[in-house]
Amino acid sequence: MRRHLKKKTVALAVLLVIGGLYFVGHSDFLLVGLGRSQEPVPNELKWQAERLISNESWVEQGDFLPFNISYQLLAGAPFTQQRFLAVGLSSVKRTKGTYLISTLQSLFSQSSPEERSSMVVVVLLAEFDVRWRVYTTKEIKTAFSSELEQGQLVVIHVPEEFYPPLTGLKRNFNDAPDRVSFRSKQNVDYSFLIHYSAGLGKYYLQLEDDVSSAKNFLSTIKLRINEQNTKKTTWAMLEFSVLGYIGKLYKSAHLPLLARFLFLFYQEMPCDWLMTHFRLVMTQKDTILFKPSLFQHMGTFSSFQGTYNKLKDKDFEEGLYSNPVADVYTNMSTYQKNYPKLAWEAGEGFFWGRSPEKGTYLTVVFKDPTVVTGISIETGSGGKDLLEAAQVELGHDVIDSGKEEKTCKTFQLLGQLENGRLELQGIDKKHGSASSCLRILVTAGQKDWVIIKKIRISTS
């Protein structure tokens, strides 16, 4: 107990010193909390947040670095019972295009009823334009009335008076003043959003307001968390997208610290740089990034001055394909530990084989007969190691080949790879019966090695 208190006291002292050094010139904000009166806002309800804070979150138990924030609840209300996952995203008015409604539709439509009941999505309307907030809130209420009623969606706002100075800030990295103001406000937006979300879920997922989601992303996140817990890995942030501040997962117990971290250093650098520093401070040395990505950036125009933004995550898979349990065999010469099953399983791996000869194969044998409706096969990497000549077949009647592997007695041709790829839909219309195998058969040898990056099927 004494050692715990000592560690706690040291941590408090460190943060106090950091806070004191950093906010020279802004002490009135911390001490007084910007107690200016606010003008009445139509159709908005003032509401002081009552959050469920884990006992581990001892940061909230002290009075240091107080967050004197008054949240306005615009729509919905979180249940008092903690969910598995809180999903947070912040949205502002864009000069070109809007993606918020599409983002929310993707989150809910790509989740099963059980998954939706295990999460709450928190939207911070971080725009100071009252008319935009009222209009956007009405849109959300119309499109997501059921989710609001069931406590699966909450819409909040923080008045401008609770923000620190957003102009006249340090021009680190020689950024233009308007760019500094934009990214600094974004840091504060995320700080307030994260602070509010602390305790609403056991875990917290940070997204942006212009993303699409993979199917059953919550179940995949659960699986990855369980893997880390089984390994007894020390982690502060798991990443489910390589882009920006998209798909970053935190433990709820760490959110009070993260909120204050973003707030303290809001003018220093962009949020996706700050998050790396936070991870390191929390003693997670290496990035823990999972592939395929669960979230894709779909916005065309940035929220900063409507500039064009074409960022895409090349490792995103929407989840239209759900591979069943299967064994995978090949008679191609495998390079190192790049085994054939890595092409079948979702993840970072792939099959890498030495120069294939005509007649060599990669065969997938399903554990249970399956009606295949769609197939996607991708080979090569960066334009190299493509499988140049091969055909794809479905097989029936599993037999033992006598080489400690299984195959099928008969096969039916589906199509040929073109430029190392094959994409087919509606397969069940021609091949309606359940299949037991999927085979990639090499029809001409090649000198180049081959990478089979992924094999994905959809089933009925």
Summary of the structure (lengths in Angstrom):
residues: 460
radius of gyration: 25.9
end to end distance: 56.8
largest distance: 82.1
contacts: 1412
relative contact order: 0.10
helix: 30%
strand: 27%
